Amino acid sequence: MKKYLSLVTFSHTIFAMPFAFIGFFLAVTTTNHQFEWQKLVMMLLCMVLARNSAMAFNRYLDRNIDAKNPRTKLRDIPAGRISPAAALTFTLTNCALFVLVTWFINPLCFYLSPVALLVVLGYSATKRFTALCHMVLGLGLSLAPIGAYLVVTGAFALTPLFFSLSVLCWVSGFDIIYALQDEDFDREEKLHSIPAWLGKVNALRLSTFLHILSAFFVLMPVFYTNVGLLYYIGIAFFCAMLIYQHLLVKPNDLSKVNIAFMTTNGIASVVFAAFFLMDRVWMR
């Protein structure tokens, strides 16, 4: 179990999972649908299974690239802790279970499940042909709030879309920061990334622009649903974390990239979701 948790970097669920809770409880508190433990559990299962599929497939597809990169050569498949066949089997098993769980939720979630898997698995191949791979990763994680909303309602709505757009821009922006570490390697291996395409300075500028958009989209729900002071505090904290990670990383100093990537963004998502949930309780 420890091997597979390492394979899928389970700790990184801290990025999208809080936004899944946002989508779920947004639906519960702003529509006529009631809270159901069964739906919450199935939503959590879908999140875990989809992410397991995406990360395991990424490690499987990138195993030869990872073996060449000094930063990633100790990952589970290149290091021999998990075989490529086992990783692929793990991917397919999680995909099958994901589709099965959606069948028990509602018809729309079931019909859209192959589309969701196509997005989250497709990201792994994009670095081979487009520098927009970071946006595809952001798109995959942005399915969390809208997907969780669909679990409750079985219907689309505008407000959860704003949270999804915020996640798309937020994740794309911090993935660009993370990719700064591999700028030279990507160029040598003819892999596509924003840093390899634009260089460190312009990559950081684009990341900043995406995070400005993320802050804009996280503010938009206040115009479409009733929110209280706690939500505004959550927005302020989320934006402060966005600013802070850009203060940590400089074009000539990447020593704090991991702090900016994991710690700052993990805290940002959890605290923002906590303020959102407290605000929904307060407003009720």
C-alpha positions as CSV (number, residue, x, y, z in Angstrom):
1,M,0.0,0.0,0.0
2,K,2.8,2.4,0.8
3,K,4.3,1.8,-2.6
4,Y,1.1,2.7,-4.4
5,L,0.5,5.7,-2.2
6,S,3.9,6.9,-3.2
7,L,3.3,6.1,-6.8
8,V,0.2,8.4,-6.9
9,T,1.8,11.0,-4.6
10,F,-1.4,10.7,-2.4
11,S,-0.5,13.8,-0.4
12,H,-1.1,16.0,-3.5
13,T,-4.8,15.3,-3.2
14,I,-4.7,18.3,-0.9
15,F,-4.9,20.5,-3.9
16,A,-8.2,19.5,-5.5
17,M,-10.0,17.7,-2.7
18,P,-10.9,20.9,-0.7
19,F,-12.5,22.3,-3.9
20,A,-14.5,19.2,-4.3
21,F,-15.9,19.8,-0.8
22,I,-16.7,23.4,-2.0
23,G,-18.7,22.1,-5.0
24,F,-20.5,19.5,-2.9
25,F,-21.6,21.8,-0.1
26,L,-22.3,24.7,-2.5
27,A,-24.9,22.4,-4.1
28,V,-26.3,21.3,-0.7
29,T,-26.7,24.9,0.6
30,T,-27.9,26.7,-2.5
31,T,-30.3,24.2,-4.0
32,N,-33.3,22.0,-2.8
33,H,-31.1,18.9,-2.6
34,Q,-30.4,17.6,0.8
35,F,-27.2,16.4,2.3
36,E,-26.7,12.6,1.9
37,W,-23.7,10.7,3.4
38,Q,-23.9,8.2,0.6
39,K,-23.3,10.9,-2.0
40,L,-20.5,12.4,-0.1
41,V,-18.7,9.1,0.2
42,M,-19.2,8.4,-3.5
43,M,-17.9,11.9,-4.4
44,L,-14.8,11.2,-2.3
45,L,-14.3,7.8,-3.9
46,C,-14.5,9.4,-7.4
47,M,-11.9,11.9,-6.4
48,V,-9.5,9.3,-5.1
49,L,-10.1,6.9,-8.0
50,A,-9.7,9.5,-10.7
51,R,-6.6,10.9,-9.2
52,N,-5.1,7.5,-8.7
53,S,-5.7,6.7,-12.3
54,A,-4.2,10.0,-13.5
55,M,-1.1,9.9,-11.4
56,A,-0.4,6.2,-11.9
57,F,-0.8,6.6,-15.7
58,N,1.5,9.6,-15.6
59,R,4.2,7.6,-13.9
60,Y,3.7,4.7,-16.3
61,L,3.9,6.9,-19.4
62,D,6.8,9.0,-18.2
63,R,8.9,6.1,-16.8
64,N,11.6,6.5,-19.3
65,I,11.7,10.2,-19.1
66,D,11.7,10.1,-15.3
67,A,14.7,7.7,-15.4
68,K,16.8,10.3,-17.3
69,N,15.9,13.2,-15.1
70,P,18.1,13.6,-12.0
71,R,15.1,15.1,-10.2
72,T,12.7,12.2,-10.9
73,K,15.0,9.1,-11.3
74,L,14.2,7.9,-7.8
75,R,10.4,7.7,-8.5
76,D,8.9,4.3,-7.9
77,I,9.0,2.9,-11.4
78,P,12.5,4.0,-12.4
79,A,13.8,2.9,-9.0
80,G,12.2,-0.5,-9.5
81,R,9.9,-0.4,-6.5
82,I,6.8,-0.9,-8.8
83,S,6.9,-2.5,-12.2
84,P,5.4,-0.7,-15.3
85,A,2.9,-3.6,-15.7
86,A,1.7,-3.2,-12.1
87,A,1.3,0.6,-12.5
88,L,-0.7,0.1,-15.7
89,T,-2.9,-2.5,-14.0
90,F,-3.4,-0.2,-11.1
91,T,-4.4,2.6,-13.5
92,L,-7.0,0.4,-15.3
93,T,-8.4,-0.9,-12.1
94,N,-9.0,2.6,-10.7
95,C,-10.5,3.7,-14.0
96,A,-13.0,0.8,-14.0
97,L,-13.9,1.5,-10.3
98,F,-14.4,5.2,-11.1
99,V,-16.9,4.5,-13.8
100,L,-18.6,1.9,-11.6
101,V,-19.1,4.4,-8.8
102,T,-20.5,7.1,-11.1
103,W,-23.1,4.6,-12.2
104,F,-24.5,4.6,-8.7
105,I,-24.5,8.4,-8.5
106,N,-26.7,9.6,-11.3
107,P,-26.9,9.2,-15.1
108,L,-25.1,12.5,-16.0
109,C,-22.1,11.6,-13.9
110,F,-22.0,8.1,-15.4
111,Y,-22.2,9.4,-19.0
112,L,-19.5,12.0,-18.4
113,S,-17.2,9.7,-16.6
114,P,-15.2,8.7,-19.8
115,V,-14.8,12.4,-20.6
116,A,-13.4,13.0,-17.1
117,L,-11.0,10.1,-17.5
118,L,-9.9,11.3,-20.9
119,V,-9.0,14.7,-19.5
120,V,-7.1,13.5,-16.4
121,L,-5.3,10.7,-18.2
122,G,-4.7,12.8,-21.4
123,Y,-2.6,15.3,-19.5
124,S,0.3,12.8,-19.3
125,A,0.8,12.8,-23.1
126,T,0.5,16.6,-23.6
127,K,4.1,17.6,-22.7
128,R,5.2,15.7,-25.8
129,F,3.5,18.1,-28.2
130,T,2.3,21.3,-26.5
131,A,3.6,23.8,-23.9
132,L,0.0,24.2,-22.8
133,C,0.3,20.9,-20.8
134,H,0.1,23.0,-17.6
135,M,-3.4,24.2,-18.6
136,V,-4.5,20.6,-19.3
137,L,-3.4,19.6,-15.8
138,G,-5.3,22.6,-14.5
139,L,-8.4,21.5,-16.5
140,G,-8.2,18.0,-14.9
141,L,-8.2,19.3,-11.4
142,S,-10.8,21.9,-12.2
143,L,-13.3,19.1,-12.7
144,A,-13.4,18.7,-8.9
145,P,-15.8,21.5,-7.9
146,I,-18.2,21.1,-10.9
147,G,-18.0,17.3,-10.6
148,A,-18.9,17.4,-6.9
149,Y,-21.8,19.7,-7.7
150,L,-23.1,17.3,-10.3
151,V,-22.9,14.4,-7.7
152,V,-25.5,16.3,-5.6
153,T,-27.7,17.9,-8.3
154,G,-27.2,16.0,-11.5
155,A,-27.3,19.3,-13.3
156,F,-24.9,22.1,-14.4
157,A,-24.9,25.6,-12.9
158,L,-23.0,28.8,-13.2
159,T,-21.6,29.3,-9.7
160,P,-19.5,26.1,-9.4
161,L,-18.1,26.9,-12.9
162,F,-16.4,29.9,-11.4
163,F,-14.7,27.7,-8.8
164,S,-13.6,25.4,-11.6
165,L,-12.2,28.2,-13.6
166,S,-10.3,29.5,-10.5
167,V,-8.8,26.0,-10.0
168,L,-7.8,25.8,-13.7
169,C,-5.9,29.1,-13.5
170,W,-4.5,28.4,-10.0
171,V,-3.2,24.9,-10.8
172,S,-1.8,25.9,-14.2
173,G,0.0,28.8,-12.6
174,F,1.7,26.9,-9.9
175,D,2.5,24.0,-12.2
176,I,4.4,26.4,-14.4
177,I,6.4,27.4,-11.2
178,Y,7.1,23.8,-10.5
179,A,8.2,23.2,-14.1
180,L,10.9,25.8,-13.7
181,Q,13.1,23.1,-12.2
182,D,13.1,21.1,-15.5
183,E,13.6,23.9,-18.0
184,D,17.0,22.7,-19.2
185,F,16.0,19.1,-19.1
186,D,12.8,19.7,-21.1
187,R,14.8,21.5,-23.8
188,E,17.4,18.7,-24.0
189,E,14.7,16.0,-24.3
190,K,12.6,18.1,-26.6
191,L,9.7,18.1,-24.2
192,H,7.2,21.0,-24.1
193,S,6.6,23.3,-21.2
194,I,6.1,27.0,-20.6
195,P,9.5,27.5,-19.0
196,A,11.2,25.7,-21.9
197,W,9.3,27.7,-24.4
198,L,9.3,31.2,-22.8
199,G,12.2,31.1,-20.3
200,K,12.0,31.6,-16.6
201,V,11.2,35.3,-16.5
202,N,8.3,35.1,-18.9
203,A,7.1,31.9,-17.5
204,L,6.8,33.5,-14.1
205,R,5.0,36.5,-15.6
206,L,2.4,34.1,-17.2
207,S,2.1,32.3,-13.9
208,T,1.4,35.6,-12.2
209,F,-1.3,36.5,-14.8
210,L,-3.0,33.1,-14.3
211,H,-3.1,33.6,-10.6
212,I,-4.6,37.0,-11.0
213,L,-7.3,35.3,-13.1
214,S,-7.7,32.7,-10.4
215,A,-8.3,35.4,-7.8
216,F,-10.8,37.1,-10.1
217,F,-12.8,33.8,-10.6
218,V,-12.8,33.0,-6.9
219,L,-14.4,36.4,-6.3
220,M,-17.2,36.0,-9.0
221,P,-19.5,33.8,-6.9
222,V,-20.2,36.7,-4.5
223,F,-22.3,38.2,-7.3
224,Y,-24.4,35.0,-7.8
225,T,-25.0,33.6,-4.3
226,N,-25.3,35.0,-0.8
227,V,-22.0,35.0,1.1
228,G,-20.8,36.4,4.4
229,L,-17.7,37.9,5.9
230,L,-16.0,34.5,6.3
231,Y,-16.0,33.9,2.6
232,Y,-14.3,37.3,2.0
233,I,-11.7,36.4,4.6
234,G,-11.2,33.1,2.7
235,I,-10.7,35.0,-0.5
236,A,-8.2,37.4,1.1
237,F,-6.2,34.5,2.5
238,F,-6.2,32.6,-0.8
239,C,-5.0,35.7,-2.6
240,A,-2.3,36.3,0.0
241,M,-1.0,32.7,-0.6
242,L,-0.9,33.3,-4.3
243,I,1.2,36.5,-3.8
244,Y,3.4,34.8,-1.2
245,Q,4.5,31.9,-3.5
246,H,5.5,34.4,-6.2
247,L,7.7,36.2,-3.6
248,L,9.3,32.9,-2.8
249,V,10.4,32.0,-6.3
250,K,12.8,34.2,-8.4
251,P,14.2,33.4,-11.9
252,N,17.7,33.2,-10.4
253,D,16.7,31.4,-7.2
254,L,14.5,28.2,-7.4
255,S,15.6,26.9,-4.0
256,K,12.0,27.5,-2.6
257,V,10.0,26.0,-5.4
258,N,8.9,23.0,-3.4
259,I,7.7,25.3,-0.6
260,A,5.8,27.4,-3.0
261,F,4.4,24.3,-4.8
262,M,3.4,22.0,-2.0
263,T,3.2,23.9,1.3
264,T,1.8,27.3,0.1
265,N,-0.8,25.9,-2.3
266,G,-1.8,23.1,0.1
267,I,-2.4,25.6,2.9
268,A,-4.2,27.9,0.4
269,S,-6.7,25.3,-0.7
270,V,-7.5,23.9,2.7
271,V,-7.9,27.2,4.5
272,F,-10.0,28.7,1.7
273,A,-12.3,25.7,1.7
274,A,-12.6,25.8,5.5
275,F,-13.7,29.5,5.4
276,F,-16.1,28.7,2.6
277,L,-17.7,25.8,4.6
278,M,-17.9,27.9,7.8
279,D,-19.5,30.7,5.8
280,R,-22.1,28.3,4.4
281,V,-23.0,27.2,7.9
282,W,-23.1,30.8,9.1
283,M,-25.4,31.9,6.2
284,R,-27.8,29.1,6.9
